[in-house]
């Protein structure tokens, strides 16, 4: 259902109808006198009418906002339509004639209102295009800092544990040395005691032998021996050998505290440094950086670009030499390369004049198999032999990349660095990145859980943040990965039986994708949030297949005919 002007958010896209009674055509113009929105036909009739021929009729986006109706508090039948410059109060024309405002200057309140509306739009643009994205970037920075701090702190904890383990090992080593020393002391003392013990044993054996000798002297048969043989020296008994008590070692316990241990270990300190404020780009700097290079865009793109409140058809023309428009690549000097499902590839100017034509595949192609490089050469895939060819400015065709067993389906040349992104299939599917010279540098096939990302990467493009966006015909979704190949999100459409075909991005990072079966062009932000249906059946779209955004930020749409339609959707 179409919305009235009062229901339209200033920065969103909606379908506006003509305000003329019983007319349901798309609104393109606006009468500033009548404050009425109208289609082209009603505009012509309005300007032919004697009563309204002098009215100011402008393009809808250039319209003056209608002043809200507000009655004067003093003259209740009169509308407030003036502003007293000295008193700075709104009033009606009767109030302007009173004594209180005699000699004062008055301004048409409608002009003041229009200025305020313009100011509001500028502030909205400032918020949407700078302040909100900058805030989001700050949130991402903070989130990254959280992860980094957690990583650093975990590293500190590991270092502390490692140092403590090292100290423990040193303590164990010293303890083992002390125990070994103790063992040696023990062995030395025990050896001394054992020597004393052996001495006592020898002495006791000596005493036993002496006792036996004495008993022998006492025998009656040996009186003679007792009388004559026993000498006085035999009665002298050797004294008991001297022995000594061992002196055991003494353990002197170490005198230490928790602080002593802390001194042995490293410590954590917080630098006495004032945290550095995060850098925030000013709106002026951000606006300069938003402007693409000459190779990317010819016209300067202002930071205040917004979606028009209604999409306007700029022109349309037929492309000779093709049956339908299955893919569109923007070439040099505002030229287009267009192919159909029969393998016909045609270069045309913006008036539809054919400049050159070639046959690329005997089997025909239905996908985005060609792109224009930074050097403005055309490269295209030949599905018959799995080769990507290059056409230079002198129309020479050379073999550029061989994809071997993989069949190349879709190609995009990066406007960021000139890399070539190729969606390909061989039972399974993947996206391969090549550098400018055709050297393979990256393969993207699975997500971080090992799941296949693609089934049939039908069309492929790259966003301003480096994201790789593909429309997958078999999965029936749009798959977006970052430049490292990590899966960011998948978009499954708004209508039933979502059939994503052509896909492109614009200078604001929007993702535009054709829904073939539902006859729409859908608009997403760069994080995959659905913004609106940019084009629908009500605007005459039937079987939307291919699209791209030109150097003037116009949307070029190809459908299942040989007609190309150009729309204005940004202002």
Steps between C-alpha positions, in 0.01 A plus 500: 500500500635845405569747780402862524769766517446552873574132567834496320817506706740753345781250448308193383369376167127449447265482207315832451192529284372802314278723714255572218160342555461151343863499382717221642816558300838553661561849639795684345409871529361745753309827473634744760187718467241224538724280713396204291708202384443393139616272224646623170167495317316691774790747513455572130126551541559720805732727301256520209212605726446879484445521875818312592736552206706754697535270801848391602521127418832336593652156533367330811830509686527878442155571642422759767351350810141600567463724800292327772163669548487686830233755594582836656420520872374856462326473161362148518382493137842590358799272436841580643717566191748776597799536728574832671877544465527735802272313741589157359143378534270346236176690427227547241485789251239685716739496797763659273277808463465561874676773698734248674664404169487833317823556306625147560639275226311181418610177327284243328473225759498240223854608403613474862338159525675384181836617639438315826398184312820520295700550819328196654590291196861616525508405867337163425761441230772599747366253756430213260809535284759604759401501865318164505762313290779662704328391823462148360869499411585614853292211637694264275828654620391460863397139434838436337671664799305272737624195310855638488503581874369151583773352279770717666379420853492128422859537377596672827342220701691239299826695552439517875427128522805421288721715725354338811564155353856606424547617860347175626747303291788705646367435853474128421855501362642673810299268725638196321853640543436544874359148531802361318727692739301361794534149361880538481521635857282212619719249316818651652360489858366149456838383368672648809247334732538174312881523553446553872261207507759277332764615753272403787432165336877437471551602863223267617659216306831586673328482842341165415836362399654640821228339713567165336870538571431579863270200535778287361738621767248394770497136394667259767712340228656829426614618839850499372394716213306722736804526727777534253342601170277787606700810500404822654451666164238241411283642775488840337171536300477744208264785571170544314553681170392859494179581310326826441139606459421635149430866449194517264461790261248773584245633244468876511158584359496776241376836614260615225159658457244541225665829412838325465346255254331785315840666457628187328217506252408759241204728565222655296479878475259735328695768311441849629398611152189693411278292269510627142164625370361307205539689176172618351500631147331833451211511258717699257781242500255211480329666204834535318591138567160385381570640154626216278807526279472601135522134403204418720261787432514800271262716697563622852282318752378716785483375856134604506386242243161358599244269349238686301148475631403357160707333231491692171543345158771698318498324164478164331635361174528176310831315464541362147647153458364342819171325580498600867724670756645236734800697626622859475859622551584871499781563252715798407353836391158407638474197276325177592577137437180293482449127445195282438428131565631402158867586560477834315711774662449856371667833579267797466497872577233653722278568200489132407738517203692174455879546510617138481361149540645155560386146570632374833347155551320252284287388794385846597533661842251619758729646764739789568792365302668825388648809667709806414840537669662813645686530169160497323572165333212253481553151642246225450465127565464243226308212657584272207867466602517646856714793392473871588592723206604866485403753231733801483426843355626392157240215507768232536372190682754313715475211744528645852420233763449123478265362766582139407214264606300778666235671287508881544150642553533860617781758490561838662803730479566676832487879490701502823815318388435353155477138623280264297225313691366190330205286612545147367346156524603136463246293693590723795545877468748763611617858447860547390696825513769573240730802490525734201743267325272197536686332788274308739529647852190388693231231504175537694286189532391428859400690813676469837283195581608319184167549325495567125432870436391475139303274268487708181656850527290651221607865517780657704605851607707679765387764750688817601617330825653207309213257564442244223130473414358216290149408396468122525236364265473152656522607866249780424688754707759775489827386664733768637852432631766749605823548304665224708227256396321484836121467471322820609135434415257346253188680377195291403275767348162650588268321259420131469726291275784754508695472173811723519656586165702815425676667793700823539596760761507880501723775638310500833559127555143396416452152354251486210371162384244387240225263616412340166180317597353781711578776243684722749834664566575484873728740689707392804752683712854364515414296812217316323208696649210532256427866422235493230383363167655753268301387194186287482235372259304820556782691330489271201779262600459152355763230545782717634823323407806725501604839633792733566552857627660744256741789557208740563355272773217392271364146514520313167253210487484214251192281465385206289489721189774681309408830672722674755327741744682769696360624834595782738482383862758714683511874550 
